[in-house]
Amino acid sequence: MSHPDRPVLGILLMLGFCVLAPLGDGLAKYIGTAVPLAILLLVRFGAQVILLAPVVALWGLRWRYSGRVLRLVVYRTLLHIAGIGMMFLSLRFLPLAEAIAIAFVMPFIMLLLGKYVLGEEVGHRRLIACVVGFIGTLMVVQPSFAEVGLPALLPMAVAVVFALFMLVTRQIAQQVDPIALQAVSGAIATGILLVLMLLVGADTGDMALVAPPVDLWPVLLVIGVIGTMAHLLMTWALKFAPSATLAPMQYLEIPFATIIGWLFFRDFPNGLAALGIAVTIATGLYIVYREQLGSRAAKTLPADPIDP
């Protein structure tokens, strides 16, 4: 069922995503090492299934996939587990705003993957913007790397994983309902995590199958609900507004993460990291702007084509 464009509603929904996503990450940082990482992920994806399964059943959406689509859904789920897991792990070492800002190298990686993997046309201006954006990301990484070492690079690994996640999602986006996809992916992730935890059989460490402390159960459940709602808000936003309109909004995650990090942990980026965040946001927005110009040029075919 198609929806007419309602850009204001789409922007408000995306704004909700930009608040909820860093809030969920902030709660994961608050838990820290008190809960094994596998348990945190299990509750996150389990809540996704519990919340979305009734919606899938009531709306009569398709649960079962086969062949190529099923394989891609499984690949996507594995990438989702890895991406969220590494993000939660990085938050044990890094301030919230800096971790999220570093992960925003993902649009630059997506652009390069589009050019060198998918053969998409990418002009020299956007390639230069990728280089500048990466330099901005390194400016954010440098203070954290000096303090905690290699864990400061985890958000960059998150960016690579989620870039691949988005590429896989593109391959199946037209063949599956997004809500059903989230429910099925949550069920697959829950099963994979349970099997891994049973196989490892550790009583301690991040793969331990142990009950979390009673006082942290409400926080864990809220993380699961927030993670699910954030992805639904993004999905619904894209129903009512074009991606070109919504893409710049995603960079609001960084200032919201800065506010949440300060309120929860009194963390605030230092001078070099703050400058790097500004460079990352500016170059990311420039890439979005060039994407929009390129899209308009492709539609109107002007006599002097615009460099994409």
Buried (B, 14 or more C-beta within 10 A) or exposed (E): EEEEEEEEBBBBBBBBBBBBBBBBBBBBBBBEEEBBBBBBBBBBBBBBBBBBBEBBEEEEBEEEBEEEBBEBBBBBBBBBBBBBBBBBBBBBBBBBBBBBBBBBBBBBBBBBBBBEEEEEEBBEBBBEBBEBBBEBBBBBBBBBBEEBEEBBBBBBBBBBBBBBBBBBBEEBEEEBBBBBBBBBBBBBBBEBBBEBBEEEEBEEEBBBBBEBEEEBEEBBBBBBBBBBBBBBBBBBBBBBBEEEBBBBBBBBBBBBBBBBBBEBBEBBBBEBBBBBBBBBBBBBBBBBBBBBBBBEBEEEEEEEEBEB
